[in-house]
């Protein structure tokens, strides 16, 4: 009775057979087993089409009887590699072929599962052949759907039903993260029920790409953000508009540039003292709150600067008066902007 061979080529010798060569054959079997356990082979598979790997009965060097396999070569089209039916084994396989072509691993026959490297997948897979003769399947069991990157190159990974997922609208180029398709960056509150979003306009006109760069510091209270025209943002004092104050009923009040004052002289006259060191363009507004300036006057004290070119305080005795003073220089001082 002659020897038989396993699906991976190990020789099974019959008792009393191979006298004089039993030792050599045993050593070959041990070498095959060692190769299956941890051997490595680099196998060129350049070109396209289908290539069938077969076992080597009683001999070493077979691709299908090697634990770690690295496929190399320049692909010119889709490539299919088949292993023999009844092969039950697992392999660590790396695809280092060149060119953007798919590489598929399957059994020589049967309609079972297959494993495919995508056109841009040049990495490792842990692959298991189930060895079922009627419907042989090949499965990606380690570095595949659950642990291999999803999507295409530069796409950011996320959990997609227990596997890695990716989207063409969320990418990273090594420096910048891009949220495409008019998506928003959403910053959620601590309850997870609300958020604040940052979003690009639906259509960008003019510059096709620009970046707004945040300031290096937080700025001061009541300052606003401005741009230098090149996207660099900074904080600056708000020079536009008037900051209206609560109604003044006191007999004296010191006033500040940029503010507006409702003056109530129902019970007493009021003296409002201007700033001592105003600068060009400083503005201060006054309004007769209760229509009583005609009985209890408002006096605007000049505080060392001229008013309307005169070194004299301004007395306002007109009912319902409303006006704004703007500072020019030390010659004219404070001028009436409106009255």
C-alpha positions in Angstrom: 0.0 0.0 0.0 1.5 3.4 -1.0 1.6 6.7 0.9 -1.2 9.3 0.8 -0.9 13.0 1.2 -2.8 15.7 3.2 -4.4 18.7 1.4 -1.2 20.7 2.3 1.2 18.0 1.0 2.3 16.2 4.2 3.1 12.5 3.3 1.2 9.9 5.3 3.4 6.7 5.1 2.1 3.2 5.6 3.7 0.9 8.1 6.7 -0.9 6.7 6.9 1.3 3.6 9.8 3.5 2.4 12.6 1.3 3.9 15.8 3.3 3.7 14.0 6.6 2.9 11.7 6.9 5.9 14.0 9.2 7.7 14.4 11.6 4.8 10.6 11.7 4.2 10.0 12.3 7.9 12.4 15.2 7.9 10.6 16.6 4.8 7.3 16.3 6.5 8.6 18.1 9.6 9.9 20.9 7.3 6.5 21.2 5.7 4.8 21.4 9.1 7.3 24.1 10.2 6.6 26.0 7.0 2.9 25.7 7.6 3.3 26.9 11.2 5.4 29.9 10.6 7.0 30.0 7.2 7.2 33.0 4.9 7.2 33.2 1.1 7.2 36.1 -1.4 5.2 35.2 -4.4 5.1 37.3 -7.6 1.7 37.5 -9.2 2.2 40.2 -11.9 -0.3 40.6 -14.7 -4.0 39.9 -14.6 -6.5 37.0 -14.8 -6.6 33.9 -12.7 -3.6 31.9 -11.2 -4.2 28.6 -9.5 -1.8 27.6 -6.7 -1.5 23.9 -5.9 0.0 21.8 -3.1 3.3 20.0 -3.5 2.9 16.4 -2.2 5.9 15.4 -0.1 7.8 18.6 -0.9 8.5 22.0 0.7 8.1 25.4 -0.9 4.4 25.3 -1.8 2.6 28.6 -1.4 -0.5 26.9 0.0 1.6 25.3 2.7 3.2 28.5 4.0 1.8 30.5 6.9 2.8 34.0 5.8 2.5 35.0 2.1 3.4 38.3 0.5 2.1 38.9 -3.0 4.3 41.1 -5.2 4.5 42.3 -8.8 2.8 44.9 -11.0 -0.8 44.1 -11.7 -2.2 45.1 -15.2 -5.8 44.1 -14.4 -8.0 42.4 -11.8 -6.2 39.4 -10.4 -7.7 36.2 -9.0 -5.7 33.7 -7.0 -7.2 30.2 -6.2 -6.2 27.7 -3.6 -7.0 24.0 -3.8 -10.4 22.7 -2.6 -10.2 20.9 0.9 -7.5 23.4 2.0 -8.4 24.1 5.6 -5.9 26.6 7.0 -5.4 30.3 8.0 -2.9 32.6 6.4 -1.4 36.0 7.0 -1.3 37.6 3.6 0.0 40.9 2.5 -0.8 42.6 -0.8 2.3 44.6 -1.9 1.5 44.5 -5.6 1.6 47.8 -7.5 -1.0 49.6 -9.6 -4.6 50.2 -8.7 -6.1 46.8 -9.4 -8.2 44.5 -7.3 -6.8 41.2 -5.9 -9.2 38.4 -5.1 -8.6 35.2 -3.1 -10.9 32.2 -3.6 -11.1 28.4 -3.7 -10.5 26.6 -7.0 -14.1 25.5 -7.1 -17.3 26.0 -5.1 -19.5 29.1 -4.6 -18.4 30.0 -1.1 -17.2 33.4 0.2 -14.2 35.2 -1.3 -11.8 37.8 0.0 -10.8 40.9 -2.1 -8.3 43.6 -1.7 -9.6 46.9 -3.1 -7.7 48.8 -5.7 -6.1 51.0 -3.0 -5.7 48.3 -0.3 -2.0 47.4 0.0 -2.0 45.8 3.4 -2.4 42.7 5.5 -5.4 40.3 5.9 -5.9 37.3 8.2 -7.6 34.8 5.9 -9.3 31.5 6.7 -10.1 28.7 4.2 -12.9 26.4 5.6 -11.9 23.4 3.5 -15.5 22.4 2.8 -15.4 20.5 -0.5 -19.0 21.2 -1.6 -19.0 25.0 -1.1 -15.5 26.1 -0.2 -15.4 29.5 1.4 -12.6 32.0 2.1 -13.1 34.5 5.0 -11.4 37.7 6.1 -11.4 37.0 9.9 -8.9 39.4 11.4 -7.7 42.4 9.5 -10.7 42.6 7.3 -14.1 44.2 7.5 -14.0 44.7 11.3 -10.4 46.0 11.6 -9.2 47.1 8.1 -9.8 50.8 7.2 -13.1 51.5 5.5 -13.5 53.7 2.4 -10.7 55.3 0.4 -7.3 56.9 1.1 -7.5 59.9 3.4 -11.0 59.2 4.6 -11.5 59.4 8.4 -12.7 56.2 10.1 -15.8 55.7 12.2 -17.8 52.8 13.7 -20.2 51.4 11.1 -22.2 48.6 12.7 -19.2 47.1 14.4 -16.8 47.6 11.4 -14.8 50.5 10.2 -16.7 52.9 8.0 -15.7 56.0 6.0 -17.2 58.8 4.0 -15.9 60.8 1.0 -17.2 63.9 2.8 -14.9 63.5 5.9 -11.2 63.4 5.0 -7.8 64.2 6.5 -4.8 65.1 4.3 -2.2 64.8 7.0 -2.7 68.5 8.1 -6.3 69.5 7.5 -9.7 67.9 8.2 -12.3 68.6 5.5 -16.0 68.3 6.1 -17.4 68.4 2.6 -20.8 68.7 0.9 -21.8 71.8 3.0 -21.6 69.7 6.3 -21.4 71.4 9.7 -19.0 71.1 12.6 -21.3 70.6 15.6 -20.3 71.4 19.2 -22.8 69.8 21.5 -23.9 70.8 25.0 -23.4 68.6 28.1 -26.8 67.0 27.7 -26.3 65.9 24.1 -29.6 67.4 23.2 -28.5 70.7 21.6 -25.5 72.0 19.7 -23.9 75.0 18.1 -22.7 74.4 14.5 -20.2 76.0 12.2 -21.0 75.7 8.5 -19.7 77.0 5.2 -22.1 78.8 2.9 -24.0 76.6 0.4 -22.0 78.3 -2.5 -18.7 80.0 -2.1 -18.3 83.0 -4.4 -15.1 84.9 -5.1 -12.3 83.0 -3.4 -12.8 79.3 -3.9 -11.0 78.4 -0.7 -10.1 80.5 2.3 -9.4 80.0 6.0 -10.4 82.2 9.0 -7.6 82.2 11.5 -8.6 82.8 15.1 -6.9 85.4 17.3 -4.0 84.5 19.7 -5.9 85.9 22.7 -9.4 86.2 24.0 -9.6 90.0 23.7 -11.3 92.4 26.2 -15.0 92.7 27.2 -17.3 94.2 24.6 -14.7 93.9 21.8 -15.7 92.6 18.4 -14.0 90.3 15.8 -12.6 91.9 12.6 -10.6 90.5 9.7 -7.5 92.0 8.0 -8.9 91.0 4.6 -6.7 87.9 4.4 -8.6 85.8 6.9 -6.6 86.7 10.0 -9.1 87.6 12.8 -8.5 89.9 15.8 -10.4 91.6 18.5 -10.9 95.3 18.5 -13.0 97.9 20.2 -16.4 98.5 18.8 -16.3 102.0 17.4 -19.7 101.9 15.8 -23.1 102.6 17.4 -23.9 104.0 20.8 -23.9 102.1 24.2 -27.0 103.6 25.9 -26.9 103.8 29.7 -29.6 103.6 32.3 -31.6 106.7 33.1 -29.5 109.4 35.0 -31.4 111.2 37.8 -28.3 112.4 39.8 -27.3 116.0 39.9 -23.8 115.2 38.5 -22.5 112.4 36.2 -19.2 111.8 34.5 -19.8 110.6 30.9 -17.7 108.3 28.6 -17.1 108.3 24.9 -19.2 105.9 22.9 -22.1 106.1 25.4 -25.6 107.6 25.3 -27.3 109.1 28.3 -31.0 109.6 29.1 -31.0 112.6 31.5 -34.0 112.9 33.9 -34.1 116.5 35.4 -37.6 116.2 36.9 -36.3 116.7 40.5 -33.0 118.6 39.9 -30.8 120.1 37.3 -27.9 117.9 36.1 -24.2 118.5 35.2 -22.6 116.0 32.9 -18.8 116.2 32.8 -17.1 115.4 29.5 -13.9 113.2 29.4 -10.6 115.0 30.2 -8.6 113.3 27.4 -10.8 112.7 24.4 -9.5 111.5 21.1 -10.5 112.3 17.5 -14.0 110.9 16.7 -15.1 110.3 20.3 -18.9 110.7 20.5 -21.3 111.2 23.4 -25.1 111.4 23.1 -27.7 113.1 25.4 -31.5 112.9 25.5 -34.0 114.8 27.6 -35.8 111.9 29.3 -38.8 113.6 30.9 -39.1 116.8 28.8 -37.8 118.9 31.7 -34.6 120.5 30.4 -36.6 123.8 30.1 -37.2 123.9 33.9 -34.2 122.1 35.2 -31.3 122.5 32.7 -28.6 120.1 31.6 -25.1 121.6 31.8 -22.4 119.8 29.8 -19.1 120.6 31.6 -16.3 120.9 29.1 -13.6 119.6 31.5 -10.8 121.6 30.0 -11.7 121.2 26.3 -13.6 123.7 24.1 -17.2 123.1 23.1 -18.1 124.5 19.7 -14.7 126.3 19.7 -15.6 128.2 23.0 -14.0 127.7 26.4 -17.4 127.6 28.1 -19.7 124.9 29.3 -22.8 124.1 27.3 -26.2 124.8 28.9 -29.2 123.0 27.4 -32.7 124.4 28.2 -34.8 123.0 25.4 -37.6 120.6 26.2 -37.1 117.1 24.6 -33.6 118.1 23.3 -31.5 115.3 21.9 -28.0 115.7 20.5 -24.6 114.2 20.0 -21.2 115.8 20.7 -18.2 114.6 18.6 -14.6 115.6 19.5 -12.4 117.1 16.8 -9.3 118.7 18.2 -8.1 121.1 21.0 -9.1 124.2 18.8 -12.8 123.4 18.2 -13.1 120.8 20.8 -16.5 119.1 21.0 -18.9 119.9 18.1 -22.6 119.3 17.8 -23.2 116.4 15.4 -27.0 116.9 15.5 -29.4 118.9 17.6 
